Amino acid sequence: MIVVVIIGILASIAYPSYQEYVRRTKRIDAQADMIELAGRLQHYKIANFTFLKTDGTPIALINVGHSGKFPQSGTDTLYNLALSNVTAGTWTLTATPAGAQTGDGHIVLNFRGERCWTKGSDKNSGTACIPSATSNWDGR
């Protein structure tokens, strides 16, 4: 009986750590997808000399071949990606957690490569962080 209690205590300690590890791994995968998407956006600008379409309206993620969901395949969306503040030379990409990642915080990347992540910023309709030269994806 004591062995069962000890195993229960160890499991109660290990399981939350495992869940946090899985959540962090999914966040890192989303960050990699955002960096790849930033490359697509830059490629679009190189080809068109602007982040605007020929009619002058801002491009959308679909214009660079992205669905706006992470992961793009499968049924479980972990992040919803949105492109905002699009001008001829600027953009901001924000990933809002969904599903199993809810509560993990917004991930933001801009045209300068500046990035930020604030743990739990999506709780209670919180706003995303604002990337700067000193912010990072470490949550500090």
Contacts in CASP RR format, 6 or more apart in sequence:
PFRMAT RR
TARGET T0000
AUTHOR 0000-0000-0000
METHOD contacts of the structure
MODEL  1
MIVVVIIGILASIAYPSYQEYVRRTKRIDAQADMIELAGRLQHYKIANFT
FLKTDGTPIALINVGHSGKFPQSGTDTLYNLALSNVTAGTWTLTATPAGA
QTGDGHIVLNFRGERCWTKGSDKNSGTACIPSATSNWDGR
23 100 0 8 1.000
23 101 0 8 1.000
23 104 0 8 1.000
26 78 0 8 1.000
26 100 0 8 1.000
26 101 0 8 1.000
27 101 0 8 1.000
27 104 0 8 1.000
27 107 0 8 1.000
27 117 0 8 1.000
29 70 0 8 1.000
29 71 0 8 1.000
30 70 0 8 1.000
30 78 0 8 1.000
30 79 0 8 1.000
30 95 0 8 1.000
30 101 0 8 1.000
30 107 0 8 1.000
31 107 0 8 1.000
31 109 0 8 1.000
31 115 0 8 1.000
31 117 0 8 1.000
31 137 0 8 1.000
33 70 0 8 1.000
33 71 0 8 1.000
33 81 0 8 1.000
34 81 0 8 1.000
34 93 0 8 1.000
34 95 0 8 1.000
34 107 0 8 1.000
34 109 0 8 1.000
35 109 0 8 1.000
37 61 0 8 1.000
37 64 0 8 1.000
37 66 0 8 1.000
37 81 0 8 1.000
37 93 0 8 1.000
38 93 0 8 1.000
38 109 0 8 1.000
38 111 0 8 1.000
38 113 0 8 1.000
40 64 0 8 1.000
40 65 0 8 1.000
40 66 0 8 1.000
41 51 0 8 1.000
41 59 0 8 1.000
41 64 0 8 1.000
41 83 0 8 1.000
41 91 0 8 1.000
41 93 0 8 1.000
41 111 0 8 1.000
43 64 0 8 1.000
44 51 0 8 1.000
44 59 0 8 1.000
44 63 0 8 1.000
44 64 0 8 1.000
45 51 0 8 1.000
45 89 0 8 1.000
50 88 0 8 1.000
50 89 0 8 1.000
51 58 0 8 1.000
51 59 0 8 1.000
51 86 0 8 1.000
51 87 0 8 1.000
51 88 0 8 1.000
51 89 0 8 1.000
51 90 0 8 1.000
51 91 0 8 1.000
51 111 0 8 1.000
52 58 0 8 1.000
52 59 0 8 1.000
52 86 0 8 1.000
52 87 0 8 1.000
52 88 0 8 1.000
53 59 0 8 1.000
53 63 0 8 1.000
58 83 0 8 1.000
58 86 0 8 1.000
58 87 0 8 1.000
59 83 0 8 1.000
59 86 0 8 1.000
60 83 0 8 1.000
61 67 0 8 1.000
61 68 0 8 1.000
61 81 0 8 1.000
61 82 0 8 1.000
61 83 0 8 1.000
62 68 0 8 1.000
66 72 0 8 1.000
66 81 0 8 1.000
68 80 0 8 1.000
68 81 0 8 1.000
68 82 0 8 1.000
69 77 0 8 1.000
69 79 0 8 1.000
69 80 0 8 1.000
69 81 0 8 1.000
70 77 0 8 1.000
70 78 0 8 1.000
70 79 0 8 1.000
70 80 0 8 1.000
70 81 0 8 1.000
70 95 0 8 1.000
71 77 0 8 1.000
71 78 0 8 1.000
76 99 0 8 1.000
76 100 0 8 1.000
77 98 0 8 1.000
77 99 0 8 1.000
78 97 0 8 1.000
78 98 0 8 1.000
78 99 0 8 1.000
78 100 0 8 1.000
78 101 0 8 1.000
79 95 0 8 1.000
79 96 0 8 1.000
79 97 0 8 1.000
79 98 0 8 1.000
79 101 0 8 1.000
79 107 0 8 1.000
80 95 0 8 1.000
80 96 0 8 1.000
80 98 0 8 1.000
81 93 0 8 1.000
81 94 0 8 1.000
81 95 0 8 1.000
81 96 0 8 1.000
82 93 0 8 1.000
82 94 0 8 1.000
82 96 0 8 1.000
83 91 0 8 1.000
83 92 0 8 1.000
83 93 0 8 1.000
84 91 0 8 1.000
84 92 0 8 1.000
84 93 0 8 1.000
84 94 0 8 1.000
85 91 0 8 1.000
85 92 0 8 1.000
85 110 0 8 1.000
89 111 0 8 1.000
90 110 0 8 1.000
90 111 0 8 1.000
91 110 0 8 1.000
91 111 0 8 1.000
92 108 0 8 1.000
92 109 0 8 1.000
92 110 0 8 1.000
92 111 0 8 1.000
92 131 0 8 1.000
93 108 0 8 1.000
93 109 0 8 1.000
93 110 0 8 1.000
94 106 0 8 1.000
94 107 0 8 1.000
94 108 0 8 1.000
94 128 0 8 1.000
95 106 0 8 1.000
95 107 0 8 1.000
95 108 0 8 1.000
96 105 0 8 1.000
96 106 0 8 1.000
96 122 0 8 1.000
96 128 0 8 1.000
97 103 0 8 1.000
97 104 0 8 1.000
97 105 0 8 1.000
97 106 0 8 1.000
97 122 0 8 1.000
102 122 0 8 1.000
103 120 0 8 1.000
103 122 0 8 1.000
103 123 0 8 1.000
104 119 0 8 1.000
104 120 0 8 1.000
104 122 0 8 1.000
105 117 0 8 1.000
105 118 0 8 1.000
105 119 0 8 1.000
105 120 0 8 1.000
105 121 0 8 1.000
105 122 0 8 1.000
105 123 0 8 1.000
105 128 0 8 1.000
106 117 0 8 1.000
106 118 0 8 1.000
106 121 0 8 1.000
106 122 0 8 1.000
106 127 0 8 1.000
106 128 0 8 1.000
106 129 0 8 1.000
107 115 0 8 1.000
107 116 0 8 1.000
107 117 0 8 1.000
107 137 0 8 1.000
108 115 0 8 1.000
108 116 0 8 1.000
108 117 0 8 1.000
108 128 0 8 1.000
108 129 0 8 1.000
108 130 0 8 1.000
108 131 0 8 1.000
109 115 0 8 1.000
109 131 0 8 1.000
110 131 0 8 1.000
112 131 0 8 1.000
112 133 0 8 1.000
113 131 0 8 1.000
114 131 0 8 1.000
114 132 0 8 1.000
114 133 0 8 1.000
114 135 0 8 1.000
115 131 0 8 1.000
115 135 0 8 1.000
115 136 0 8 1.000
115 137 0 8 1.000
116 128 0 8 1.000
116 129 0 8 1.000
116 130 0 8 1.000
116 131 0 8 1.000
116 132 0 8 1.000
116 135 0 8 1.000
116 136 0 8 1.000
116 137 0 8 1.000
116 139 0 8 1.000
117 129 0 8 1.000
117 136 0 8 1.000
117 137 0 8 1.000
117 138 0 8 1.000
117 139 0 8 1.000
118 128 0 8 1.000
118 129 0 8 1.000
118 139 0 8 1.000
119 139 0 8 1.000
121 127 0 8 1.000
121 128 0 8 1.000
121 129 0 8 1.000
122 128 0 8 1.000
129 135 0 8 1.000
END
